């Protein structure tokens, strides 16, 4: 079994728990590593103090939010095998990390104030969910959790300094009746 030196890697998160019965795991990770996760098929898991490579299965990464994903690893095929990896730290090689300072990452919108030109302030973005490329902002509006769809065509204004975003909400999306 191949291992790798820990000082050549960066911890990006950990496996929280199994997801389903087919060996998938819930990965909690630091949001700045989302692009690196998308591009890198090899994860290094800390087992007994050593970093051991595990490979993502085909279509084995599905983002749930800006800091969580469902991961399917090769050779992890059932809930029992996945359970043994719960709580295990996950690393990527430093050389494989993508540092994207120029590209704006949507996870940075968490805690921005969300507004609509007609409605006014809606609330603070608590999460950014990605459902197969369909982006949703989770906010509390009038005491209820709502999911607001987002795409660039809806964007009216984004002010990083003021931490505000104005989007044209689809008609009826905030009707809570």
N, C-alpha and C positions, 0 to 999 in steps of 0.2 A: 504494500500500500504506500503510495507516494504521499509525502507530507511537504509542507512549505514553511519557510521561516516566517514567524509572526511579524517580525519587523519590516517585512516587505509587503505587508497587507494592511488594510484599513477595516476596522469593524464598522459595518453599516447597519447592523440591527440584530434581531434574534427571532427564532421561531417561537411563536406564542403557544399554538396548540394545533392539533390535527383539524382538518376541515373536510368533513365527510368521511366516507369509509374506504375510499380508494387511494389513500396515502398522501393526499394533498395536505399542505401545511399553511397556516396563516403566518405570514412574515410581517413583522413590525420593523420599519427601517427609518433612517433619517431622511427627510424629504430631498436633501441635496443629492442623494444617490439614485434618484429615480431613472435618470438617463443612463447611468452606468449599468443599472440592473437590466434595462431594456436591451442593451447591446452585448452584455457579457453572459455566455451560456454556462460558465463555471462559477460555482459558489464554493467557498472554503468554510467548512464547519469545524468549530473547535470541539474536538472529542478527546477526552483524557489529556488535555493540555496541548494537543497537536492539531494543526490545521490540515484537514483532509478534504480533497476535492470531491464535489458532487456536481453532476451535470443536470441542467434543466431538461426535462422531457420536451419533445416537440409541443409547441403551444403550451408550455408549462408555466407561464407567468401571466397572471391576470390581476391588474391593479384594481384595488377596491377604493382607495382614497389616496391622498398625497403621501401617506406614510404607512400604508398597508397593502399587501398583495396576497393572492393565493398562489402558492408555488407547488408545482408537481416535479419531483426529482426522479431521474432514472433510478430504477431498482428499489424505490420506496413504493410499494404496491398496495399496502393496506393500512388500516388505522393503527394497528399494533406497532408496525414499523415506524409510522409517523409519530406516535406517542413517545417513542424512545428519543426522538429529536426535539421534543418540546423543551423550550428553555435554552436551547443550544445557540451560541453566538454565531453570527454569519459574517464572513469577511469577503472582500474582493481584493485582488492584487492592486497595489498602488498604481502600477503602470497601466492598468486597465480602467482607472477612474476617469470619468469625463467631467472636467471642470468647466462649467458653462456659465461664465460671468456675464457674457454678452446676451445670451438668450434668456428671455424672461420665462421663468417656470411658474406654472399656475399655482403650485403649492405656496408660493410667496403671497398669494392673495388672501390666505387665511388671516383673519383679524382685520381685514379691510372693511370699511363701511360701504354697504351696497345700497344704491339708490336707483330710482326710476325717474325720468324727467316729469311724468305726470303725477305719480303717486308720492314722490319724495323719498325720504329715507325708509328703507325696508328693514335693515338690521345689519349685524356684523356676520361676515362669512365665518362659519365655524369649521367647515370641512369643504374640500373640493373632491367630489366623487367622479370617477371615470367608469362609465358603464359602456364598454366596448366603443370608446371614442365619443360617446355622448357625455359631455361634461355637465355636471350639476353643482350648483352652490347650495350648501345646506345653511339655512339661516333661521333664526327665531323671529317670527312675524306675528304680532298681536298674540303672543303667548303660545304659539304653535310652531312646531318645526315644519318648514317648507323646503322643497327642493326647487330651485330656480334653474332652468336650462340656460346654458351659455354657449355661444359661438361668437366668432369675431363680428359677424353681421349685426349682432345685437348691441355691440359695444358702442357707447356714446362718448365716454370719457374715462380715462384712467390716469390718476394722479398718485404716483408712488410716494412723493414727499408728504402729501396729506393723507395717504393710505385710504383713498376713496376710489370707488369704481361706480360708474353710472352706466346702466344697461337699459335698453328698451325691453321691458318684460312682455312676454306674449299675453294677449288679452285673456282675462279670466284666471290667470295662474295664481293670483292672490285672493280670489274669491273663496273665503273660508266657510261659506254656508253649507 
